[in-house]
Amino acid sequence: MSDTTDQTSPKSGRRGPFPRKGFQILGLGLQDFIRYFFGGNAGLAIVMLVLICVFLAVEAIYFFPQHHHQYRIYRQAGQEYVDLLGAEIDDHTRLGSTVNIAYLAEVNESSKKEDQLVNALLQVGTAVENRTERLGERLGDAREQIEELPGEIAEAQDPAKKAELEAELTQAKKVEADLAPQWREAVESALQDDAVWDLERNPIRLTAEQKEKIREAVLMDEPEREEEHPFFVELKKASQEKKEAARTAHEDFKSHLDALRDAVKPLREIHSDLRDIAMENRRVLDKFETAPARRKALLEGAAETKDPEEKARKMKMADEVVMETPDYEALNKPIYASVPKHQEVAPALVEAVNRAWAEMPEIGELETKAARERMRAAKGYYRDFLETVERSTERVPEWRHDKPMSWAKTVLAFFVGKDWVTNSSWHEFYGLLPLFMGSLLISVIAIVVSVPFSVAAAVYVNQLARAKEQNFIKPALEFIQAIPSVVLGFFGILVLGSALRSLSQVEWLSWVPGFPMSERLNMLTAGLLLAFMAVPTIFTLAEDALNNVPMAFSEASLALGASRLQTIFRVIMPTAISGIIAAVLLGFGRIIGETMVVLLVAGNKIQIPDFTAGIGVFTQPAHTMTGIIAQELGEVDRGSLHWRALFMVGMVLFAISLTINFFAQRILKKYHHAH
C-alpha cells in the first residue's frame, strides 16, 4: 500500500483509506447531515420534555406556599371552627335527604303507571309543539287578540279608535279561522311521525288505546285554550289519590323522617350565626393582608400623577389604609363562646337521630328497589354522621385560632381533600381526591372492557386469521386512532349515552346494579368510549408481542401433538405475556391522559363516588383531572392560587403517566432481553 495514502479515521469525516465521494460541505457528506438531522430531532425532543417538566414545576411549585398561607388565614378567621360544625350539618343533611328519597320512592311507586302516562303525554305534546311552534304562536296571538279586543272596544271613546280596534278584531278572527285548520293539520302530521313517540326518558310501552287518547289530548291542547283533555285530568286525579293513600300508609315513616330532619335545627342556628361572624373576620384579615400592596399601589400612583388634587387624594387614601395587625383574640371571642353551646347541642342531636333512625322501616320491608338502595346508602351515611359528630366533639374544645398550621395538613388537604370549590365567598378548597377517583374509575372501566377485546383480536389476527381477514381487521382497528376525540364525545352524548339510559329503563333489567341510570352522562359512558379509543394501542402492541415469539416454539408444540388452541394459550401467550402487559400499561396511559371525551361525556360532577351503590357506582357522573384542567384553565387569573392548583393537578397527572410509561418500557425491555 502506498505511504502517501491518508490514514485518517473515517469517523473524522476526512479522507481515509476509503475516501468519500459525492456532495460534501466542511468535510461532511450527505450521510453525516442525515445522521445529525435525526440526532438533532431526538435531542430536541429531550429538550422539549425537560422544558415541559420545568414549566410545570415552576408554575406548580408555589401552590403549596400559597395554599398553606390561605389555610392559615382560614384558621385565624375562625372559618375552620365553623366548618367543624358544618361537617356535622352536611352529614346530617345527606342522611336526611337519602332517607327522604327512599320515602318518596315508596310513595311514588303507587302511582307509577299514571305518572308514566302523564310524562308520556307531556313528552309527546312538547315534541309536537316544537314542530308546530311558529303556527302555534301566530294562532295563539290571534286568539289572544280575540279575547282582549272586545274589552278595549267597549272602553274606547274615540270613534276612529273604536273603528280601528274593530278592524283589528275582524282581522284576528279571519287569521284564527285560517290558521286553526292549518295548525290541526300540522299536529296531525307530526303525530304520524314515529320520532314524536320516541319516549327516551320514559320506559312505558303505550297500548293502542293509550296512544289514541294521548293523540286526542294533544289535538285538544290548542294555543291559548285552557281546557285539559279528560284523559289528562283523570290521570292526574288518579295519581294524586294513589299518592295520598300511599302517604297515609307510610305515615309513620314520614313522621320519623321529619323527626330526623328537625333534630339538626338548634345546631343549624348556631352555625348560621357563627358563619356570619367568621365571614366578617375573613374580610378584616383579607384587608390586612392586602394593605401593603394597596398602599404601595396608591403611593406609586400619586408619584406618577401630575395633578395636585389627584395626587393629594391618592396620598390621603394611602394614609387611610389600615396597616395595624388585627386583634385575633377579640375577633374569635364569639366563636370561643359557642363551644359550651355545641357541647350541649351535639349529644342532643345524636340522641334524636338515634331515636328516629331506630324507628325507620327495615330495608326488607320496603317495596321498591330504589327505596331499598337508598336506605342501604343511608345506613352508611348514618355511621358517617355519628363518626363526624364524635370527631367534632373532640376537636371543638381543642380548637385555637393561633395554633400553628402544619405543612403536612395543607399538603394532605390537596392530595386527599374531598372538595374542589373555587370562586367561593367563604373559602376555596382544592382537593384532588374526587378528580383522581373519577379518572381512576373511568380508566378501570375502559381497561376492563378494552383488554379482552384487544388481546383476543390480536391473538386471532396473529394466529388464526387468514391473509384476507388480516388485511381487513388490522387496518380497520388501527383506523380508530384517526377518529377525533371530539367526534367520539358527540357520539357519546347523542347516541351511546341516550342508548344506555334507555336500556337501563327497561323493567326486566332493573336487577342490574345502577339501573335505571339517573344520568345520561356518567362514568360508564365515558369508560366505554375510552375503551374504544384504547383498542388500537393495545391491539397493535399485543400483536407485535405475539409476532415476536420465535416460530420454533409453536412448531415444537405442534410437533409434540398439541392442538392449535393449546399452543396459543399454553405456549405463545405465556411467552408473550410481558409484551402484552406492557401493551395494557401503555393503553392505560393513553386512557388516563384523554381529555375531550371525559370532558364531554363523564358528567363533570365533582364528588366522591357513592361506593355504597356497589358496582352501580360506575353509572354515576364524575369529573377527571384532565377534564378540570381543560375546563377551568382558560377562566382563571394567571399566578392565582386556582391557576397554580390546576398546574399541580397537571404535575400529578404527568407523574402518573410517566410512571405508567416507565414500567411499560421496563417490561418491554425485559421482554426483548428474554428473546
Secondary structure, 3 states (H helix, E strand, C coil): CCCCCCCCCHHHCCCCCCCCCCCEECCEEHHHHHHHHHHHHHHHHHHHHHHHHHHHHHHHCCHHHHHHHHHHHHHHCCHHHHHHHHHHHHHHHHHHHHHHHHHHHHHHHCCHHHHHHHHHHHHHHHHHHHHCHHHHHHHHHHHHHHHHHHHHHHHCCCHHHHHHHHHHHHHHHHHHHHHHHHHHHHHHHHHCCHHHHCCCCCCCCCCHHHHHHHHHHHHHCCCCCCCCCHHHHHHHHHHHHHHHHHHHHCHHHHHHHHHHHHCCHHHHHHHHHHHHHHHHHHHHHHHHHHHHHHHHHHHHHHHHCCCHHHHHHHHHHHHHCCCCCCCHHHHCHHHHHCHHHHHHHHHHHHHHHHHHHHCCCCHHHCCCHHHHHHHHHHHHHHHHHHHHHHHHHHHHHHCCCCCCCCHHHHHHHHHCCCCEECCCCCCCEECCHHHHHHHHHHHHHHHHHHHHHHHHHHHHHHHHCCHHHHHHHHHHHHHHHHCCHHHHHHHHHHHHHHHHHHHHCCHHHCCCCCCCCCCCCCHHHHHHHHHHHHHHHHHHHHHHHHHCCCHHHHHHHHHCCCCHHHHHHHHHHHHCHHHHHHHHHHHHHHHHCCCHHHHHHCECCCCCCCHHHHHHHHHCCECCHHHHHHHHHHHCCCCCHHHHHHHHHHHHHHHHHHHHHHHHHHHHHHHHHHC
